[in-house]
Amino acid sequence: MHSLLIVHHASDPPPGSAAASLEGDPASLLRGCGYLIESALTREEAFERVSETDAAVLSLPITEMNEWADLLLSRKTVPVLWWCTSENATLSVSACEDDVRIDGVLSPYMKPAEIHWILHFSSRRCYERVQWAKEREKLLARLEERKWIDMAKGILSKTKNISESEAYDLLRKQAMNERKRMVDVATSIVKVYQLLHEPS
């Protein structure tokens, strides 16, 4: 991980400027740790610049995290970290129970070794989260397929007066004959049955 995008409000002093306090200026600390820093004040800037960086550091109240994380992750999968200062931590107390999608927390009082470790940990956590989300989607898709197959088995069992295992075999054989997935054949059966039996 070499380059970081820092997102902050336009009302904050520019990162690295003399007006920026130690707490409010992640750019100076992170640049001092050897990272290349990009800065964004607006959603448009953040959306454009995140594609060139390895992680995003949000110097914002935690109540704004999910909205910004969604924006950034719609462009590129990157670890999202919170720059936690005494000021934005106070503004974020009400969000402690919320489901906030961040991969790590940085503070102005961390040493370079701690920052490197957190960034490494955050990267792993980000990609594990993405992998879990993909696995969840696959499982939900399988459950949906199972639902259609079970409905089709019930329909075949009822209309042909056969057992559910025989209905399953018939469904599987039909899918092989048509060179289609079983769920596609099952969906067709259910939809045709519903069309024929819905009240006019």
VODOTI-89823 format. One record per residue (C-alpha): residue in one letter; y, x, z; residue number from 1. Coordinates in steps of 0.1 Angstrom, whole numbers, plus 5000, padded with zeros to 4 digits. Example, Ala and Ser with C-alpha at 12.3 -4.5 7.8 and 13.67 -1.06 7.14 Angstrom:
! residues 2
<type A c2 4955 c1 5123 c3 5078 seq 1>
<type S c2 4989 c1 5137 c3 5071 seq 2>
//
This chain:
! residues 200
<type M c2 5000 c1 5000 c3 5000 seq 1>
<type H c2 5032 c1 5016 c3 4988 seq 2>
<type S c2 5059 c1 4990 c3 4981 seq 3>
<type L c2 5071 c1 4961 c3 5003 seq 4>
<type L c2 5093 c1 4931 c3 4996 seq 5>
<type I c2 5116 c1 4922 c3 5024 seq 6>
<type V c2 5129 c1 4886 c3 5024 seq 7>
<type H c2 5159 c1 4877 c3 5046 seq 8>
<type H c2 5187 c1 4852 c3 5047 seq 9>
<type A c2 5219 c1 4858 c3 5026 seq 10>
<type S c2 5239 c1 4856 c3 5059 seq 11>
<type D c2 5221 c1 4887 c3 5073 seq 12>
<type P c2 5237 c1 4921 c3 5067 seq 13>
<type P c2 5221 c1 4938 c3 5037 seq 14>
<type P c2 5191 c1 4959 c3 5047 seq 15>
<type G c2 5199 c1 4995 c3 5052 seq 16>
<type S c2 5237 c1 4988 c3 5056 seq 17>
<type A c2 5257 c1 5001 c3 5086 seq 18>
<type A c2 5261 c1 4965 c3 5098 seq 19>
<type A c2 5224 c1 4959 c3 5101 seq 20>
<type S c2 5211 c1 4963 c3 5136 seq 21>
<type L c2 5178 c1 4981 c3 5143 seq 22>
<type E c2 5162 c1 4947 c3 5150 seq 23>
<type G c2 5175 c1 4930 c3 5119 seq 24>
<type D c2 5169 c1 4959 c3 5095 seq 25>
<type P c2 5132 c1 4963 c3 5086 seq 26>
<type A c2 5143 c1 4982 c3 5054 seq 27>
<type S c2 5154 c1 5013 c3 5072 seq 28>
<type L c2 5124 c1 5015 c3 5095 seq 29>
<type L c2 5099 c1 5008 c3 5067 seq 30>
<type R c2 5116 c1 5032 c3 5043 seq 31>
<type G c2 5114 c1 5058 c3 5071 seq 32>
<type C c2 5077 c1 5053 c3 5072 seq 33>
<type G c2 5074 c1 5062 c3 5035 seq 34>
<type Y c2 5074 c1 5027 c3 5018 seq 35>
<type L c2 5094 c1 5017 c3 4988 seq 36>
<type I c2 5115 c1 4987 c3 4996 seq 37>
<type E c2 5126 c1 4957 c3 4975 seq 38>
<type S c2 5149 c1 4931 c3 4990 seq 39>
<type A c2 5153 c1 4894 c3 4982 seq 40>
<type L c2 5178 c1 4869 c3 4995 seq 41>
<type T c2 5169 c1 4839 c3 4973 seq 42>
<type R c2 5137 c1 4822 c3 4963 seq 43>
<type E c2 5143 c1 4832 c3 4927 seq 44>
<type E c2 5146 c1 4869 c3 4937 seq 45>
<type A c2 5116 c1 4867 c3 4959 seq 46>
<type F c2 5095 c1 4850 c3 4933 seq 47>
<type E c2 5105 c1 4876 c3 4906 seq 48>
<type R c2 5102 c1 4907 c3 4928 seq 49>
<type V c2 5069 c1 4900 c3 4946 seq 50>
<type S c2 5049 c1 4908 c3 4915 seq 51>
<type E c2 5061 c1 4944 c3 4918 seq 52>
<type T c2 5052 c1 4948 c3 4955 seq 53>
<type D c2 5021 c1 4952 c3 4976 seq 54>
<type A c2 5031 c1 4930 c3 5006 seq 55>
<type A c2 5059 c1 4907 c3 5017 seq 56>
<type V c2 5078 c1 4911 c3 5050 seq 57>
<type L c2 5096 c1 4879 c3 5060 seq 58>
<type S c2 5126 c1 4885 c3 5083 seq 59>
<type L c2 5130 c1 4848 c3 5090 seq 60>
<type P c2 5123 c1 4823 c3 5117 seq 61>
<type I c2 5085 c1 4815 c3 5117 seq 62>
<type T c2 5093 c1 4779 c3 5110 seq 63>
<type E c2 5101 c1 4789 c3 5074 seq 64>
<type M c2 5070 c1 4811 c3 5069 seq 65>
<type N c2 5047 c1 4786 c3 5052 seq 66>
<type E c2 5073 c1 4775 c3 5027 seq 67>
<type W c2 5081 c1 4811 c3 5017 seq 68>
<type A c2 5044 c1 4822 c3 5018 seq 69>
<type D c2 5035 c1 4793 c3 4994 seq 70>
<type L c2 5062 c1 4804 c3 4970 seq 71>
<type L c2 5052 c1 4841 c3 4971 seq 72>
<type L c2 5015 c1 4834 c3 4969 seq 73>
<type S c2 5020 c1 4811 c3 4939 seq 74>
<type R c2 5031 c1 4842 c3 4920 seq 75>
<type K c2 5008 c1 4869 c3 4934 seq 76>
<type T c2 4983 c1 4873 c3 4962 seq 77>
<type V c2 4999 c1 4896 c3 4987 seq 78>
<type P c2 4997 c1 4900 c3 5025 seq 79>
<type V c2 5026 c1 4881 c3 5042 seq 80>
<type L c2 5039 c1 4897 c3 5074 seq 81>
<type W c2 5065 c1 4884 c3 5099 seq 82>
<type W c2 5093 c1 4907 c3 5110 seq 83>
<type C c2 5095 c1 4896 c3 5146 seq 84>
<type T c2 5127 c1 4903 c3 5164 seq 85>
<type S c2 5141 c1 4889 c3 5197 seq 86>
<type E c2 5164 c1 4867 c3 5178 seq 87>
<type N c2 5140 c1 4851 c3 5153 seq 88>
<type A c2 5113 c1 4849 c3 5180 seq 89>
<type T c2 5136 c1 4827 c3 5201 seq 90>
<type L c2 5142 c1 4805 c3 5170 seq 91>
<type S c2 5104 c1 4803 c3 5165 seq 92>
<type V c2 5092 c1 4791 c3 5199 seq 93>
<type S c2 5088 c1 4755 c3 5188 seq 94>
<type A c2 5064 c1 4766 c3 5160 seq 95>
<type C c2 5039 c1 4784 c3 5182 seq 96>
<type E c2 5014 c1 4756 c3 5179 seq 97>
<type D c2 5018 c1 4753 c3 5141 seq 98>
<type D c2 4993 c1 4766 c3 5116 seq 99>
<type V c2 5014 c1 4795 c3 5102 seq 100>
<type R c2 5000 c1 4814 c3 5072 seq 101>
<type I c2 5009 c1 4850 c3 5080 seq 102>
<type D c2 4986 c1 4880 c3 5079 seq 103>
<type G c2 5004 c1 4902 c3 5104 seq 104>
<type V c2 5034 c1 4908 c3 5126 seq 105>
<type L c2 5058 c1 4937 c3 5125 seq 106>
<type S c2 5085 c1 4945 c3 5151 seq 107>
<type P c2 5113 c1 4970 c3 5151 seq 108>
<type Y c2 5098 c1 4988 c3 5181 seq 109>
<type M c2 5066 c1 4998 c3 5163 seq 110>
<type K c2 5058 c1 5035 c3 5156 seq 111>
<type P c2 5049 c1 5045 c3 5120 seq 112>
<type A c2 5012 c1 5048 c3 5128 seq 113>
<type E c2 5012 c1 5012 c3 5142 seq 114>
<type I c2 5031 c1 5000 c3 5111 seq 115>
<type H c2 5006 c1 5016 c3 5088 seq 116>
<type W c2 4977 c1 5001 c3 5107 seq 117>
<type I c2 4992 c1 4966 c3 5108 seq 118>
<type L c2 4998 c1 4968 c3 5070 seq 119>
<type H c2 4962 c1 4979 c3 5064 seq 120>
<type F c2 4949 c1 4952 c3 5087 seq 121>
<type S c2 4971 c1 4926 c3 5070 seq 122>
<type S c2 4959 c1 4935 c3 5036 seq 123>
<type R c2 4923 c1 4931 c3 5047 seq 124>
<type R c2 4931 c1 4898 c3 5064 seq 125>
<type C c2 4949 c1 4885 c3 5033 seq 126>
<type Y c2 4920 c1 4892 c3 5009 seq 127>
<type E c2 4895 c1 4878 c3 5034 seq 128>
<type R c2 4916 c1 4846 c3 5037 seq 129>
<type V c2 4917 c1 4843 c3 4999 seq 130>
<type Q c2 4879 c1 4848 c3 4997 seq 131>
<type W c2 4873 c1 4821 c3 5024 seq 132>
<type A c2 4896 c1 4797 c3 5005 seq 133>
<type K c2 4875 c1 4803 c3 4973 seq 134>
<type E c2 4842 c1 4798 c3 4992 seq 135>
<type R c2 4856 c1 4766 c3 5007 seq 136>
<type E c2 4866 c1 4753 c3 4972 seq 137>
<type K c2 4830 c1 4761 c3 4960 seq 138>
<type L c2 4815 c1 4742 c3 4989 seq 139>
<type L c2 4837 c1 4712 c3 4984 seq 140>
<type A c2 4828 c1 4712 c3 4947 seq 141>
<type R c2 4791 c1 4713 c3 4956 seq 142>
<type L c2 4796 c1 4684 c3 4981 seq 143>
<type E c2 4813 c1 4664 c3 4954 seq 144>
<type E c2 4785 c1 4672 c3 4929 seq 145>
<type R c2 4759 c1 4662 c3 4955 seq 146>
<type K c2 4778 c1 4629 c3 4960 seq 147>
<type W c2 4776 c1 4620 c3 4923 seq 148>
<type I c2 4739 c1 4630 c3 4921 seq 149>
<type D c2 4730 c1 4610 c3 4951 seq 150>
<type M c2 4748 c1 4579 c3 4937 seq 151>
<type A c2 4730 c1 4583 c3 4903 seq 152>
<type K c2 4697 c1 4587 c3 4921 seq 153>
<type G c2 4703 c1 4555 c3 4940 seq 154>
<type I c2 4712 c1 4536 c3 4908 seq 155>
<type L c2 4682 c1 4549 c3 4889 seq 156>
<type S c2 4659 c1 4542 c3 4918 seq 157>
<type K c2 4672 c1 4506 c3 4920 seq 158>
<type T c2 4674 c1 4498 c3 4883 seq 159>
<type K c2 4641 c1 4514 c3 4874 seq 160>
<type N c2 4623 c1 4505 c3 4906 seq 161>
<type I c2 4612 c1 4541 c3 4913 seq 162>
<type S c2 4615 c1 4564 c3 4943 seq 163>
<type E c2 4645 c1 4587 c3 4948 seq 164>
<type S c2 4624 c1 4618 c3 4941 seq 165>
<type E c2 4613 c1 4603 c3 4908 seq 166>
<type A c2 4649 c1 4594 c3 4901 seq 167>
<type Y c2 4659 c1 4630 c3 4908 seq 168>
<type D c2 4632 c1 4643 c3 4884 seq 169>
<type L c2 4643 c1 4618 c3 4857 seq 170>
<type L c2 4680 c1 4629 c3 4862 seq 171>
<type R c2 4670 c1 4666 c3 4860 seq 172>
<type K c2 4649 c1 4660 c3 4829 seq 173>
<type Q c2 4677 c1 4641 c3 4812 seq 174>
<type A c2 4701 c1 4669 c3 4819 seq 175>
<type M c2 4677 c1 4694 c3 4804 seq 176>
<type N c2 4672 c1 4673 c3 4773 seq 177>
<type E c2 4710 c1 4668 c3 4768 seq 178>
<type R c2 4717 c1 4705 c3 4778 seq 179>
<type K c2 4742 c1 4694 c3 4803 seq 180>
<type R c2 4747 c1 4700 c3 4840 seq 181>
<type M c2 4730 c1 4675 c3 4863 seq 182>
<type V c2 4762 c1 4664 c3 4878 seq 183>
<type D c2 4777 c1 4656 c3 4844 seq 184>
<type V c2 4747 c1 4633 c3 4836 seq 185>
<type A c2 4749 c1 4618 c3 4871 seq 186>
<type T c2 4786 c1 4611 c3 4867 seq 187>
<type S c2 4780 c1 4594 c3 4834 seq 188>
<type I c2 4753 c1 4572 c3 4849 seq 189>
<type V c2 4775 c1 4562 c3 4878 seq 190>
<type K c2 4805 c1 4554 c3 4857 seq 191>
<type V c2 4786 c1 4533 c3 4832 seq 192>
<type Y c2 4769 c1 4514 c3 4860 seq 193>
<type Q c2 4802 c1 4508 c3 4877 seq 194>
<type L c2 4817 c1 4496 c3 4844 seq 195>
<type L c2 4788 c1 4472 c3 4837 seq 196>
<type H c2 4788 c1 4458 c3 4873 seq 197>
<type E c2 4825 c1 4456 c3 4882 seq 198>
<type P c2 4838 c1 4420 c3 4885 seq 199>
<type S c2 4856 c1 4409 c3 4854 seq 200>
//
